[in-house]
Amino acid sequence: MSVASTPRIRLLTSIPGPRSRELLARRESSVVAGLYKATPVAVAHASGALVTDVDGNTLIDFVGGIGALAVGHCPPQVVAAIQEQAAQLIHFSALVGTYEPYIELCERLNAAVPISGPCKTLLANSGAEGVENAVKIARAATERSAIIVFEGAYHGRTLLTLSLTSRTAFKKKFGPFVPEIYRAPFPYAYRYGFDEATCVEQCWQAFERLLVAGVDPDNVAAVVIEPVQGEGGFIPTPREFLRRLRDFCDHNGSVLIADEVQSGFGRTGTLFAIEQLGIEPDIIVSAKSLAAGMPLSATTGRAALMDTVHVGGLGGTYGGNPLACVAAIETLKLIEREHLLERACRIGARIRERIAEVPSSDKPPYLGEVRGLGAMLALELVRDRQTRAPAPEETLQILDCMLQRGVIAMRAGLYANCIRLLVPLLIRDEELEEGLDVLTRLLSL
Ligand SMILES: Cc1ncc(COP(=O)(O)O)c(C=O)c1O
């Protein structure tokens, strides 16, 4: 990859500038306080990996709508497809009748998921809805109620998915949560301080203990797992752990649900991360990057399983909206045409290379681990190399400094001490290098 030439970052004011501050004040008085915002950026328009705010500042986007923009902001082919579709049909509802973009997208997804045999798909509006649908289908298919999830997992903010989600900071006063959800430790080797094999062994023992002391396996409808934990800190699930879960589900008659809402759609170098992890799930949920930022999720799984639900048990007014469907069809074509899977691997390798060149710091925060798969990468920052004490405030400070220098990124991690990088895969080489110059300089201070 070539080194940056003409800078793309163009800063006319500090962030937020005066017009941004006005908009932020209006947000504060009109929008609920519970809606978090990671940055004070007030965006006017965006293209590719570049974002222009309402003060005319141009920034490089390293978080791409929280991973929803593998193909970047407003790719012309997707914009054209949405415009053309909008002139023909904006909404009909799949609960009322049938339109081709919904069918074509389901056909494409059924063929693309790494699940052998015939598959079927249900479309909805958000990742959370996609996961809820997967859980409903698993319960209907097995006629059991219990769901096993993992520490560090994030599956959404609706009340069922929030119950599946691990981090208590998201949950606070929203209980009581949905019953029959059981949580097992996730093999997060860096934090436990073990090598991966030992960590898998220990977590597996805990999983088996849960089946004796927590939930009767005869009642386990599904195990829900992120092949690469997203909010939890971009931790790829070890292959051996997934293999054991697959074995457990096979022998126990439980459904294995892969939540690929964040790890899916090309981000990791394959369309779905689980393709690199050696097993097939029964159901895959995809959402982010599926439709270039249009609200859409897909729950795709073995046809016989998916068809166990009674007629009328699934769906919603807007799920699989025609505009979102054509955006997704164009996105799939773009991923292929632009070789974005290979590009995800190259971007990931280049980021790792640049981070590896950063001289190791003699004062905190320290770079504890660089982790992830393909272009789904996080940097975990700690206050102490031995204890690995998380450094959430320092992580936030680095992100603020990045923003003041024109790069947008966001935190992740159970302890909010990871810098998450989800750069649009269509980012230009020189933009990637320029953004990495900013990040690596701050890491070496
Ligand atoms: C793994 C995973 N599952 C589910 C969700 C929920 O998706 P949404 O925010 O679209 O409801 C997310 C969102 O970040 C996610 O990362």
The ligand as an SDF file (V2000), in Angstrom:
LIG
                    3D

 16 16  0  0  0  0  0  0  0  0999 V2000
  -23.2200   -9.0810   17.5970 C   0  0  0  0  0  0  0  0  0  0  0  0
  -24.3730   -8.1290   17.6000 C   0  0  0  0  0  0  0  0  0  0  0  0
  -25.6270   -8.6120   17.6860 N   0  0  0  0  0  0  0  0  0  0  0  0
  -26.7010   -7.8220   17.6740 C   0  0  0  0  0  0  0  0  0  0  0  0
  -26.5620   -6.4480   17.6040 C   0  0  0  0  0  0  0  0  0  0  0  0
  -27.7760   -5.5660   17.5960 C   0  0  0  0  0  0  0  0  0  0  0  0
  -27.9360   -4.9610   16.3440 O   0  0  0  0  0  0  0  0  0  0  0  0
  -28.8650   -3.6620   16.1980 P   0  0  0  0  0  0  0  0  0  0  0  0
  -28.1390   -2.5500   16.8760 O   0  0  0  0  0  0  0  0  0  0  0  0
  -28.9690   -3.4730   14.7260 O   0  0  0  0  0  0  0  0  0  0  0  0
  -30.1590   -3.9860   16.8380 O   0  0  0  0  0  0  0  0  0  0  0  0
  -25.2820   -5.8910   17.5080 C   0  0  0  0  0  0  0  0  0  0  0  0
  -25.0830   -4.4390   17.4340 C   0  0  0  0  0  0  0  0  0  0  0  0
  -24.0200   -3.9130   17.6450 O   0  0  0  0  0  0  0  0  0  0  0  0
  -24.1520   -6.7530   17.5120 C   0  0  0  0  0  0  0  0  0  0  0  0
  -22.9000   -6.2830   17.4360 O   0  0  0  0  0  0  0  0  0  0  0  0
  1  2  1  0
  2  3  1  0
  2 15  2  0
  3  4  2  0
  4  5  1  0
  5  6  1  0
  5 12  2  0
  6  7  1  0
  7  8  1  0
  8  9  2  0
  8 10  1  0
  8 11  1  0
 12 13  1  0
 12 15  1  0
 13 14  2  0
 15 16  1  0
M  END
$$$$
